[in-house]
């Protein structure tokens, strides 16, 4: 009998991935396995996009991220609960926060 296991991943609420929610993946059954995905790419407009979500693919295979007309930056899968939680903010969000902190750092240096 196949072992059933529900995996919980983080899922982006929007294309900027500014906030996350929990997503329960389909249970591992038969020849399929569940995993958490973090896929970072640049779309046709050269905007960096981060996808985080559950995926399912054939056991023994390596999941390949692919979308038409995008430039892949990174594609990572993992199989532990909430393993795709780190680095969840998009680069646009990170730049926003850095731009807020930069003046404070300059004040401290001068």
C-alpha positions as CSV (number, residue, x, y, z in Angstrom):
1,X,0.0,0.0,0.0
2,X,1.3,3.5,-0.9
3,X,2.2,5.8,1.9
4,X,0.0,8.9,1.9
5,X,1.5,12.2,3.0
6,X,0.2,15.7,2.7
7,X,2.8,18.4,2.1
8,X,2.3,22.0,3.0
9,X,4.0,24.7,0.9
10,X,3.9,28.5,0.7
11,X,2.0,30.0,-2.2
12,X,2.3,33.6,-3.5
13,X,-0.9,35.6,-3.3
14,X,0.1,37.6,-6.4
15,X,2.8,37.8,-9.1
16,X,5.0,40.1,-6.9
17,X,5.0,37.5,-4.2
18,X,4.7,40.2,-1.6
19,X,2.6,38.0,0.7
20,X,2.3,34.2,1.1
21,X,-0.4,31.8,2.2
22,X,-0.3,28.1,3.0
23,X,-1.2,25.6,0.3
24,X,-1.8,21.9,1.0
25,X,-0.4,19.8,-1.9
26,X,-2.0,16.7,-3.4
27,X,-1.1,13.6,-1.5
28,X,1.8,11.4,-2.8
29,X,0.1,8.4,-4.4
30,X,1.4,5.8,-6.8
31,X,3.9,7.2,-9.4
32,X,3.4,10.9,-8.5
33,X,5.2,12.9,-5.8
34,X,4.3,16.3,-4.4
35,X,6.9,19.1,-3.9
36,X,7.1,22.8,-3.1
37,X,8.3,25.0,-6.0
38,X,10.1,28.3,-6.0
39,X,10.4,29.6,-9.6
40,X,12.0,33.0,-10.3
41,X,12.0,34.3,-13.9
42,X,11.8,37.4,-16.0
43,X,8.6,37.7,-18.1
44,X,8.4,39.1,-21.6
45,X,8.5,42.6,-20.2
46,X,11.7,41.8,-18.3
47,X,9.8,42.1,-15.0
48,X,11.1,39.6,-12.4
49,X,8.4,37.3,-11.2
50,X,8.5,34.8,-8.3
51,X,6.1,31.8,-8.2
52,X,5.8,29.7,-5.0
53,X,3.3,26.8,-5.0
54,X,2.7,23.1,-4.8
55,X,3.5,20.9,-7.8
56,X,3.1,17.2,-8.6
57,X,5.3,15.2,-11.0
58,X,6.5,11.7,-11.7
59,X,8.6,10.1,-9.0
60,X,12.2,9.7,-10.1
61,X,12.0,12.6,-12.5
62,X,13.4,16.1,-12.0
63,X,10.9,18.9,-12.3
64,X,11.8,21.3,-15.1
65,X,10.5,24.8,-14.9
66,X,9.4,26.1,-18.3
67,X,7.2,28.8,-19.6
68,X,7.0,30.3,-23.0
69,X,8.8,33.6,-23.5
70,X,10.4,33.9,-20.1
71,X,14.0,34.0,-18.9
72,X,14.5,31.5,-16.1
73,X,16.6,32.8,-13.2
74,X,16.1,29.9,-10.8
75,X,13.9,26.8,-10.3
76,X,14.0,25.0,-6.9
77,X,11.9,22.2,-5.5
78,X,11.9,20.7,-2.0
79,X,9.8,18.2,-0.1
80,X,9.6,19.4,3.5
81,X,6.7,21.3,5.0
82,X,7.1,25.1,4.3
83,X,10.6,24.5,2.7
84,X,9.9,27.2,0.1
85,X,9.3,29.9,2.7
86,X,12.7,31.6,2.6
87,X,13.5,34.5,0.3
88,X,9.9,35.0,-0.3
89,X,9.9,38.7,-1.3
90,X,10.4,39.6,-4.9
91,X,13.4,41.7,-5.9
92,X,11.1,44.7,-6.5
93,X,10.0,44.5,-2.9
94,X,13.5,44.1,-1.7
95,X,14.7,47.2,-3.6
96,X,11.8,49.1,-2.1
97,X,12.9,48.3,1.4
98,X,16.5,48.9,0.6
99,X,15.6,52.4,-0.8
100,X,13.9,53.2,2.5
101,X,16.9,52.1,4.6
102,X,19.7,53.6,2.5
103,X,19.2,57.2,3.7
104,X,19.4,56.0,7.3
105,X,22.6,54.1,6.6
106,X,24.1,57.2,5.0
107,X,23.2,59.3,8.0
108,X,24.9,56.9,10.3
109,X,28.1,56.9,8.2
110,X,28.4,60.6,7.9
